[in-house]
Amino acid sequence: MSLSVWFALCAAGVLISLTPGAGAVNTMANSIGSGWARAIWGILGQQAALFVHIAVVAAGVGVVVAGSPVLFSIVRYAGAAYLVYLGVRQLRARGGAQDEGEVARESGWSMFRRGLLVNLTNPKAVVFFLAFTPQFVDPTRPLLPQYAVLAATVVVIDVVVMWFVFALAARGLRRLTARESGRRTLGRVFGSLFVGAGVLLATVH
């Protein structure tokens, strides 16, 4: 990959990562619920899903998914249902007593698994990468090194944006969790965002 193409890839990666979506909502919820530092576990889960999506596209399976309305719909509705489930769980959560500065100790594996599923069950990501990757891959050159550079670049950019933009921004909302009413309000907000993301995934074509 030439340096000019790589710079273009970096610019596109930043713009894509800054676009709010289910991954950003999940990252912010983790940052508020478990702290900024531990939000990295959910971010890493989301990146694992990105690697899977890129690998699927590189292997050509993405063409099959994009070309099969039934398969695409199954994955799409499963992903939408999972996001709605996360939203309903947030909406039903009760804000229990919590000392100032105390952080819920959700396990890293739990956050990783949720981040993985949030991104993995979004078939539109496969379709997006089908349209995105050809712009930065030269078919006349060895493909594996190009896909490796593309995947590493996209993932590193997404980690930086998620952790130092969305997770850090959510850190400022942590003061609201000092009160039970604040925790309930944030739970309703993020629950509604998850449900909204699920509905959009299921209805927008």
Sequence and secondary structure as in RCSB ss.txt:
>XXXX:A:sequence
MSLSVWFALCAAGVLISLTPGAGAVNTMANSIGSGWARAIWGILGQQAALFVHIAVVAAGVGVVVAGSPVLFSIV
RYAGAAYLVYLGVRQLRARGGAQDEGEVARESGWSMFRRGLLVNLTNPKAVVFFLAFTPQFVDPTRPLLPQYAVL
AATVVVIDVVVMWFVFALAARGLRRLTARESGRRTLGRVFGSLFVGAGVLLATVH
>XXXX:A:secstr
  HHHHHHHHHHHHHHHHS  HHHHHHHHHHHHH TGGGHHHHHHHHHHHHHHHHHHHHTHHHHHHH HHHHHHH
HHHHHHHHHHHHHHHHH       TT      HHHHHHHHHHHHHT HHHHHHHHHHGGGG  TTS HHHHHHHH
HHHHHHHHHHHIIIIIHHHHHGGGGGGGSHHHHHHHHHHHHHHHHHHHHHHHH  
